[in-house]
């Protein structure tokens, strides 16, 4: 699963050993949990940056 921030590829998450759908679900759940634990960045305008994490 590619990990993109503001449209740029910054990493990749690979999971193997389950069915394809379960691998994808596990990866997505892990990324969402990790993103929820991170502080939100703030853009120069003072508004939260909506591109913090994409799936």
mmCIF file of the N, C-alpha and C atoms, coordinates in Angstrom:
data_MODEL
# 
_entry.id   MODEL 
# 
loop_
_atom_site.group_PDB 
_atom_site.id 
_atom_site.type_symbol 
_atom_site.label_atom_id 
_atom_site.label_alt_id 
_atom_site.label_comp_id 
_atom_site.label_asym_id 
_atom_site.label_entity_id 
_atom_site.label_seq_id 
_atom_site.pdbx_PDB_ins_code 
_atom_site.Cartn_x 
_atom_site.Cartn_y 
_atom_site.Cartn_z 
_atom_site.occupancy 
_atom_site.B_iso_or_equiv 
_atom_site.pdbx_formal_charge 
_atom_site.auth_seq_id 
_atom_site.auth_comp_id 
_atom_site.auth_asym_id 
_atom_site.auth_atom_id 
_atom_site.pdbx_PDB_model_num 
ATOM 1   N N  . UNK A 1 1  ? 0.853  -1.155  0.000  1.00 0.00 ? 1  UNK A N  1 
ATOM 2   C CA . UNK A 1 1  ? 0.000  0.000   0.000  1.00 0.00 ? 1  UNK A CA 1 
ATOM 3   C C  . UNK A 1 1  ? 0.905  1.225   0.000  1.00 0.00 ? 1  UNK A C  1 
ATOM 4   N N  . UNK A 1 2  ? 0.775  2.109   -1.001 1.00 0.00 ? 2  UNK A N  1 
ATOM 5   C CA . UNK A 1 2  ? 1.596  3.319   -1.009 1.00 0.00 ? 2  UNK A CA 1 
ATOM 6   C C  . UNK A 1 2  ? 1.151  4.294   0.070  1.00 0.00 ? 2  UNK A C  1 
ATOM 7   N N  . UNK A 1 3  ? 2.095  5.016   0.630  1.00 0.00 ? 3  UNK A N  1 
ATOM 8   C CA . UNK A 1 3  ? 1.813  6.055   1.622  1.00 0.00 ? 3  UNK A CA 1 
ATOM 9   C C  . UNK A 1 3  ? 2.209  7.384   0.995  1.00 0.00 ? 3  UNK A C  1 
ATOM 10  N N  . UNK A 1 4  ? 1.220  8.255   0.814  1.00 0.00 ? 4  UNK A N  1 
ATOM 11  C CA . UNK A 1 4  ? 1.453  9.547   0.171  1.00 0.00 ? 4  UNK A CA 1 
ATOM 12  C C  . UNK A 1 4  ? 1.122  10.686  1.127  1.00 0.00 ? 4  UNK A C  1 
ATOM 13  N N  . UNK A 1 5  ? 1.932  11.735  1.077  1.00 0.00 ? 5  UNK A N  1 
ATOM 14  C CA . UNK A 1 5  ? 1.690  12.954  1.839  1.00 0.00 ? 5  UNK A CA 1 
ATOM 15  C C  . UNK A 1 5  ? 1.737  14.098  0.835  1.00 0.00 ? 5  UNK A C  1 
ATOM 16  N N  . UNK A 1 6  ? 0.661  14.855  0.763  1.00 0.00 ? 6  UNK A N  1 
ATOM 17  C CA . UNK A 1 6  ? 0.558  15.972  -0.182 1.00 0.00 ? 6  UNK A CA 1 
ATOM 18  C C  . UNK A 1 6  ? 0.900  15.534  -1.600 1.00 0.00 ? 6  UNK A C  1 
ATOM 19  N N  . UNK A 1 7  ? 0.483  14.322  -1.964 1.00 0.00 ? 7  UNK A N  1 
ATOM 20  C CA . UNK A 1 7  ? 0.682  13.811  -3.312 1.00 0.00 ? 7  UNK A CA 1 
ATOM 21  C C  . UNK A 1 7  ? 2.021  13.152  -3.561 1.00 0.00 ? 7  UNK A C  1 
ATOM 22  N N  . UNK A 1 8  ? 2.961  13.245  -2.639 1.00 0.00 ? 8  UNK A N  1 
ATOM 23  C CA . UNK A 1 8  ? 4.290  12.656  -2.819 1.00 0.00 ? 8  UNK A CA 1 
ATOM 24  C C  . UNK A 1 8  ? 4.367  11.303  -2.113 1.00 0.00 ? 8  UNK A C  1 
ATOM 25  N N  . UNK A 1 9  ? 4.942  10.328  -2.795 1.00 0.00 ? 9  UNK A N  1 
ATOM 26  C CA . UNK A 1 9  ? 5.140  9.012   -2.203 1.00 0.00 ? 9  UNK A CA 1 
ATOM 27  C C  . UNK A 1 9  ? 6.235  9.112   -1.140 1.00 0.00 ? 9  UNK A C  1 
ATOM 28  N N  . UNK A 1 10 ? 5.893  8.758   0.101  1.00 0.00 ? 10 UNK A N  1 
ATOM 29  C CA . UNK A 1 10 ? 6.853  8.855   1.200  1.00 0.00 ? 10 UNK A CA 1 
ATOM 30  C C  . UNK A 1 10 ? 7.147  7.496   1.842  1.00 0.00 ? 10 UNK A C  1 
ATOM 31  N N  . UNK A 1 11 ? 6.420  6.474   1.445  1.00 0.00 ? 11 UNK A N  1 
ATOM 32  C CA . UNK A 1 11 ? 6.654  5.158   2.012  1.00 0.00 ? 11 UNK A CA 1 
ATOM 33  C C  . UNK A 1 11 ? 5.728  4.121   1.426  1.00 0.00 ? 11 UNK A C  1 
ATOM 34  N N  . UNK A 1 12 ? 5.944  2.889   1.844  1.00 0.00 ? 12 UNK A N  1 
ATOM 35  C CA . UNK A 1 12 ? 5.132  1.767   1.386  1.00 0.00 ? 12 UNK A CA 1 
ATOM 36  C C  . UNK A 1 12 ? 4.905  0.852   2.573  1.00 0.00 ? 12 UNK A C  1 
ATOM 37  N N  . UNK A 1 13 ? 3.712  0.318   2.688  1.00 0.00 ? 13 UNK A N  1 
ATOM 38  C CA . UNK A 1 13 ? 3.398  -0.657  3.725  1.00 0.00 ? 13 UNK A CA 1 
ATOM 39  C C  . UNK A 1 13 ? 3.039  -1.964  3.045  1.00 0.00 ? 13 UNK A C  1 
ATOM 40  N N  . UNK A 1 14 ? 3.723  -3.038  3.412  1.00 0.00 ? 14 UNK A N  1 
ATOM 41  C CA . UNK A 1 14 ? 3.441  -4.349  2.834  1.00 0.00 ? 14 UNK A CA 1 
ATOM 42  C C  . UNK A 1 14 ? 3.002  -5.304  3.939  1.00 0.00 ? 14 UNK A C  1 
ATOM 43  N N  . UNK A 1 15 ? 1.962  -6.058  3.653  1.00 0.00 ? 15 UNK A N  1 
ATOM 44  C CA . UNK A 1 15 ? 1.445  -7.071  4.569  1.00 0.00 ? 15 UNK A CA 1 
ATOM 45  C C  . UNK A 1 15 ? 1.228  -8.326  3.756  1.00 0.00 ? 15 UNK A C  1 
ATOM 46  N N  . UNK A 1 16 ? 1.591  -9.476  4.297  1.00 0.00 ? 16 UNK A N  1 
ATOM 47  C CA . UNK A 1 16 ? 1.421  -10.719 3.573  1.00 0.00 ? 16 UNK A CA 1 
ATOM 48  C C  . UNK A 1 16 ? 1.075  -11.830 4.549  1.00 0.00 ? 16 UNK A C  1 
ATOM 49  N N  . UNK A 1 17 ? 0.326  -12.796 4.082  1.00 0.00 ? 17 UNK A N  1 
ATOM 50  C CA . UNK A 1 17 ? 0.021  -13.960 4.895  1.00 0.00 ? 17 UNK A CA 1 
ATOM 51  C C  . UNK A 1 17 ? -1.463 -14.206 5.073  1.00 0.00 ? 17 UNK A C  1 
ATOM 52  N N  . UNK A 1 18 ? -2.265 -13.200 4.795  1.00 0.00 ? 18 UNK A N  1 
ATOM 53  C CA . UNK A 1 18 ? -3.714 -13.341 4.890  1.00 0.00 ? 18 UNK A CA 1 
ATOM 54  C C  . UNK A 1 18 ? -4.292 -13.312 3.473  1.00 0.00 ? 18 UNK A C  1 
ATOM 55  N N  . UNK A 1 19 ? -5.591 -13.378 3.362  1.00 0.00 ? 19 UNK A N  1 
ATOM 56  C CA . UNK A 1 19 ? -6.190 -13.193 2.054  1.00 0.00 ? 19 UNK A CA 1 
ATOM 57  C C  . UNK A 1 19 ? -5.910 -11.762 1.603  1.00 0.00 ? 19 UNK A C  1 
ATOM 58  N N  . UNK A 1 20 ? -5.985 -11.509 0.332  1.00 0.00 ? 20 UNK A N  1 
ATOM 59  C CA . UNK A 1 20 ? -5.701 -10.175 -0.193 1.00 0.00 ? 20 UNK A CA 1 
ATOM 60  C C  . UNK A 1 20 ? -6.557 -9.111  0.485  1.00 0.00 ? 20 UNK A C  1 
ATOM 61  N N  . UNK A 1 21 ? -7.854 -9.389  0.632  1.00 0.00 ? 21 UNK A N  1 
ATOM 62  C CA . UNK A 1 21 ? -8.762 -8.422  1.262  1.00 0.00 ? 21 UNK A CA 1 
ATOM 63  C C  . UNK A 1 21 ? -8.393 -8.204  2.733  1.00 0.00 ? 21 UNK A C  1 
ATOM 64  N N  . UNK A 1 22 ? -8.026 -9.269  3.433  1.00 0.00 ? 22 UNK A N  1 
ATOM 65  C CA . UNK A 1 22 ? -7.651 -9.147  4.840  1.00 0.00 ? 22 UNK A CA 1 
ATOM 66  C C  . UNK A 1 22 ? -6.311 -8.430  5.002  1.00 0.00 ? 22 UNK A C  1 
ATOM 67  N N  . UNK A 1 23 ? -5.355 -8.703  4.084  1.00 0.00 ? 23 UNK A N  1 
ATOM 68  C CA . UNK A 1 23 ? -4.084 -7.966  4.093  1.00 0.00 ? 23 UNK A CA 1 
ATOM 69  C C  . UNK A 1 23 ? -4.344 -6.470  3.963  1.00 0.00 ? 23 UNK A C  1 
ATOM 70  N N  . UNK A 1 24 ? -5.188 -6.100  3.005  1.00 0.00 ? 24 UNK A N  1 
ATOM 71  C CA . UNK A 1 24 ? -5.504 -4.693  2.757  1.00 0.00 ? 24 UNK A CA 1 
ATOM 72  C C  . UNK A 1 24 ? -6.189 -4.073  3.976  1.00 0.00 ? 24 UNK A C  1 
ATOM 73  N N  . UNK A 1 25 ? -7.138 -4.775  4.546  1.00 0.00 ? 25 UNK A N  1 
ATOM 74  C CA . UNK A 1 25 ? -7.860 -4.279  5.710  1.00 0.00 ? 25 UNK A CA 1 
ATOM 75  C C  . UNK A 1 25 ? -6.918 -4.073  6.897  1.00 0.00 ? 25 UNK A C  1 
ATOM 76  N N  . UNK A 1 26 ? -6.009 -5.017  7.132  1.00 0.00 ? 26 UNK A N  1 
ATOM 77  C CA . UNK A 1 26 ? -5.050 -4.901  8.230  1.00 0.00 ? 26 UNK A CA 1 
ATOM 78  C C  . UNK A 1 26 ? -4.141 -3.689  8.021  1.00 0.00 ? 26 UNK A C  1 
ATOM 79  N N  . UNK A 1 27 ? -3.637 -3.514  6.799  1.00 0.00 ? 27 UNK A N  1 
ATOM 80  C CA . UNK A 1 27 ? -2.760 -2.380  6.501  1.00 0.00 ? 27 UNK A CA 1 
ATOM 81  C C  . UNK A 1 27 ? -3.498 -1.061  6.707  1.00 0.00 ? 27 UNK A C  1 
ATOM 82  N N  . UNK A 1 28 ? -4.716 -0.971  6.221  1.00 0.00 ? 28 UNK A N  1 
ATOM 83  C CA . UNK A 1 28 ? -5.493 0.257   6.349  1.00 0.00 ? 28 UNK A CA 1 
ATOM 84  C C  . UNK A 1 28 ? -5.812 0.560   7.816  1.00 0.00 ? 28 UNK A C  1 
ATOM 85  N N  . UNK A 1 29 ? -6.173 -0.448  8.578  1.00 0.00 ? 29 UNK A N  1 
ATOM 86  C CA . UNK A 1 29 ? -6.459 -0.272  10.005 1.00 0.00 ? 29 UNK A CA 1 
ATOM 87  C C  . UNK A 1 29 ? -5.212 0.219   10.745 1.00 0.00 ? 29 UNK A C  1 
ATOM 88  N N  . UNK A 1 30 ? -4.055 -0.365  10.431 1.00 0.00 ? 30 UNK A N  1 
ATOM 89  C CA . UNK A 1 30 ? -2.807 0.041   11.087 1.00 0.00 ? 30 UNK A CA 1 
ATOM 90  C C  . UNK A 1 30 ? -2.438 1.481   10.733 1.00 0.00 ? 30 UNK A C  1 
ATOM 91  N N  . UNK A 1 31 ? -2.580 1.860   9.471  1.00 0.00 ? 31 UNK A N  1 
ATOM 92  C CA . UNK A 1 31 ? -2.268 3.232   9.065  1.00 0.00 ? 31 UNK A CA 1 
ATOM 93  C C  . UNK A 1 31 ? -3.201 4.238   9.717  1.00 0.00 ? 31 UNK A C  1 
ATOM 94  N N  . UNK A 1 32 ? -4.487 3.910   9.774  1.00 0.00 ? 32 UNK A N  1 
ATOM 95  C CA . UNK A 1 32 ? -5.443 4.825   10.420 1.00 0.00 ? 32 UNK A CA 1 
ATOM 96  C C  . UNK A 1 32 ? -5.135 4.979   11.908 1.00 0.00 ? 32 UNK A C  1 
ATOM 97  N N  . UNK A 1 33 ? -4.780 3.884   12.577 1.00 0.00 ? 33 UNK A N  1 
ATOM 98  C CA . UNK A 1 33 ? -4.449 3.953   14.003 1.00 0.00 ? 33 UNK A CA 1 
ATOM 99  C C  . UNK A 1 33 ? -3.189 4.793   14.219 1.00 0.00 ? 33 UNK A C  1 
ATOM 100 N N  . UNK A 1 34 ? -2.188 4.609   13.368 1.00 0.00 ? 34 UNK A N  1 
ATOM 101 C CA . UNK A 1 34 ? -0.952 5.379   13.493 1.00 0.00 ? 34 UNK A CA 1 
ATOM 102 C C  . UNK A 1 34 ? -1.210 6.863   13.219 1.00 0.00 ? 34 UNK A C  1 
ATOM 103 N N  . UNK A 1 35 ? -2.030 7.161   12.230 1.00 0.00 ? 35 UNK A N  1 
ATOM 104 C CA . UNK A 1 35 ? -2.346 8.558   11.903 1.00 0.00 ? 35 UNK A CA 1 
ATOM 105 C C  . UNK A 1 35 ? -3.119 9.219   13.040 1.00 0.00 ? 35 UNK A C  1 
ATOM 106 N N  . UNK A 1 36 ? -3.988 8.470   13.698 1.00 0.00 ? 36 UNK A N  1 
ATOM 107 C CA . UNK A 1 36 ? -4.786 9.028   14.792 1.00 0.00 ? 36 UNK A CA 1 
ATOM 108 C C  . UNK A 1 36 ? -3.909 9.395   15.989 1.00 0.00 ? 36 UNK A C  1 
ATOM 109 N N  . UNK A 1 37 ? -2.766 8.711   16.129 1.00 0.00 ? 37 UNK A N  1 
ATOM 110 C CA . UNK A 1 37 ? -1.854 8.974   17.248 1.00 0.00 ? 37 UNK A CA 1 
ATOM 111 C C  . UNK A 1 37 ? -0.920 10.152  17.001 1.00 0.00 ? 37 UNK A C  1 
ATOM 112 N N  . UNK A 1 38 ? -0.907 10.682  15.783 1.00 0.00 ? 38 UNK A N  1 
ATOM 113 C CA . UNK A 1 38 ? 0.005  11.772  15.425 1.00 0.00 ? 38 UNK A CA 1 
ATOM 114 C C  . UNK A 1 38 ? -0.673 13.126  15.589 1.00 0.00 ? 38 UNK A C  1 
ATOM 115 N N  . UNK A 1 39 ? 0.081  14.145  16.036 1.00 0.00 ? 39 UNK A N  1 
ATOM 116 C CA . UNK A 1 39 ? -0.506 15.490  16.109 1.00 0.00 ? 39 UNK A CA 1 
ATOM 117 C C  . UNK A 1 39 ? -0.778 16.003  14.700 1.00 0.00 ? 39 UNK A C  1 
ATOM 118 N N  . UNK A 1 40 ? -1.846 16.759  14.563 1.00 0.00 ? 40 UNK A N  1 
ATOM 119 C CA . UNK A 1 40 ? -2.186 17.351  13.261 1.00 0.00 ? 40 UNK A CA 1 
ATOM 120 C C  . UNK A 1 40 ? -1.211 18.478  12.959 1.00 0.00 ? 40 UNK A C  1 
ATOM 121 N N  . UNK A 1 41 ? -0.768 18.556  11.723 1.00 0.00 ? 41 UNK A N  1 
ATOM 122 C CA . UNK A 1 41 ? 0.090  19.682  11.350 1.00 0.00 ? 41 UNK A CA 1 
ATOM 123 C C  . UNK A 1 41 ? -0.794 20.881  11.035 1.00 0.00 ? 41 UNK A C  1 
ATOM 124 N N  . UNK A 1 42 ? -0.230 22.063  11.108 1.00 0.00 ? 42 UNK A N  1 
ATOM 125 C CA . UNK A 1 42 ? -0.969 23.284  10.818 1.00 0.00 ? 42 UNK A CA 1 
ATOM 126 C C  . UNK A 1 42 ? -0.270 23.991  9.672  1.00 0.00 ? 42 UNK A C  1 
ATOM 127 N N  . UNK A 1 43 ? -1.037 24.376  8.658  1.00 0.00 ? 43 UNK A N  1 
ATOM 128 C CA . UNK A 1 43 ? -0.456 25.070  7.513  1.00 0.00 ? 43 UNK A CA 1 
ATOM 129 C C  . UNK A 1 43 ? -0.103 26.501  7.880  1.00 0.00 ? 43 UNK A C  1 
ATOM 130 N N  . UNK A 1 44 ? 0.579  27.185  6.995  1.00 0.00 ? 44 UNK A N  1 
ATOM 131 C CA . UNK A 1 44 ? 0.974  28.570  7.238  1.00 0.00 ? 44 UNK A CA 1 
ATOM 132 C C  . UNK A 1 44 ? -0.230 29.482  7.458  1.00 0.00 ? 44 UNK A C  1 
ATOM 133 N N  . UNK A 1 45 ? -1.378 29.091  6.898  1.00 0.00 ? 45 UNK A N  1 
ATOM 134 C CA . UNK A 1 45 ? -2.580 29.912  7.049  1.00 0.00 ? 45 UNK A CA 1 
ATOM 135 C C  . UNK A 1 45 ? -3.192 29.752  8.438  1.00 0.00 ? 45 UNK A C  1 
ATOM 136 N N  . UNK A 1 46 ? -2.687 28.769  9.213  1.00 0.00 ? 46 UNK A N  1 
ATOM 137 C CA . UNK A 1 46 ? -3.226 28.528  10.543 1.00 0.00 ? 46 UNK A CA 1 
ATOM 138 C C  . UNK A 1 46 ? -4.338 27.494  10.555 1.00 0.00 ? 46 UNK A C  1 
ATOM 139 N N  . UNK A 1 47 ? -4.718 27.009  9.366  1.00 0.00 ? 47 UNK A N  1 
ATOM 140 C CA . UNK A 1 47 ? -5.749 25.971  9.283  1.00 0.00 ? 47 UNK A CA 1 
ATOM 141 C C  . UNK A 1 47 ? -5.087 24.602  9.323  1.00 0.00 ? 47 UNK A C  1 
ATOM 142 N N  . UNK A 1 48 ? -5.757 23.575  9.873  1.00 0.00 ? 48 UNK A N  1 
ATOM 143 C CA . UNK A 1 48 ? -5.180 22.215  9.873  1.00 0.00 ? 48 UNK A CA 1 
ATOM 144 C C  . UNK A 1 48 ? -4.912 21.774  8.447  1.00 0.00 ? 48 UNK A C  1 
ATOM 145 N N  . UNK A 1 49 ? -3.811 21.058  8.261  1.00 0.00 ? 49 UNK A N  1 
ATOM 146 C CA . UNK A 1 49 ? -3.434 20.518  6.960  1.00 0.00 ? 49 UNK A CA 1 
ATOM 147 C C  . UNK A 1 49 ? -4.243 19.255  6.726  1.00 0.00 ? 49 UNK A C  1 
ATOM 148 N N  . UNK A 1 50 ? -5.132 19.272  5.731  1.00 0.00 ? 50 UNK A N  1 
ATOM 149 C CA . UNK A 1 50 ? -6.005 18.133  5.469  1.00 0.00 ? 50 UNK A CA 1 
ATOM 150 C C  . UNK A 1 50 ? -5.283 16.975  4.801  1.00 0.00 ? 50 UNK A C  1 
ATOM 151 N N  . UNK A 1 51 ? -4.040 17.150  4.353  1.00 0.00 ? 51 UNK A N  1 
ATOM 152 C CA . UNK A 1 51 ? -3.300 16.100  3.671  1.00 0.00 ? 51 UNK A CA 1 
ATOM 153 C C  . UNK A 1 51 ? -2.365 15.353  4.606  1.00 0.00 ? 51 UNK A C  1 
ATOM 154 N N  . UNK A 1 52 ? -2.643 15.356  5.890  1.00 0.00 ? 52 UNK A N  1 
ATOM 155 C CA . UNK A 1 52 ? -1.744 14.735  6.862  1.00 0.00 ? 52 UNK A CA 1 
ATOM 156 C C  . UNK A 1 52 ? -1.481 13.276  6.535  1.00 0.00 ? 52 UNK A C  1 
ATOM 157 N N  . UNK A 1 53 ? -2.495 12.514  6.267  1.00 0.00 ? 53 UNK A N  1 
ATOM 158 C CA . UNK A 1 53 ? -2.331 11.113  5.933  1.00 0.00 ? 53 UNK A CA 1 
ATOM 159 C C  . UNK A 1 53 ? -3.399 10.723  4.936  1.00 0.00 ? 53 UNK A C  1 
ATOM 160 N N  . UNK A 1 54 ? -2.985 9.996   3.899  1.00 0.00 ? 54 UNK A N  1 
ATOM 161 C CA . UNK A 1 54 ? -3.934 9.532   2.899  1.00 0.00 ? 54 UNK A CA 1 
ATOM 162 C C  . UNK A 1 54 ? -3.833 8.037   2.772  1.00 0.00 ? 54 UNK A C  1 
ATOM 163 N N  . UNK A 1 55 ? -4.924 7.428   2.327  1.00 0.00 ? 55 UNK A N  1 
ATOM 164 C CA . UNK A 1 55 ? -4.943 6.001   2.165  1.00 0.00 ? 55 UNK A CA 1 
ATOM 165 C C  . UNK A 1 55 ? -5.414 5.682   0.788  1.00 0.00 ? 55 UNK A C  1 
# 
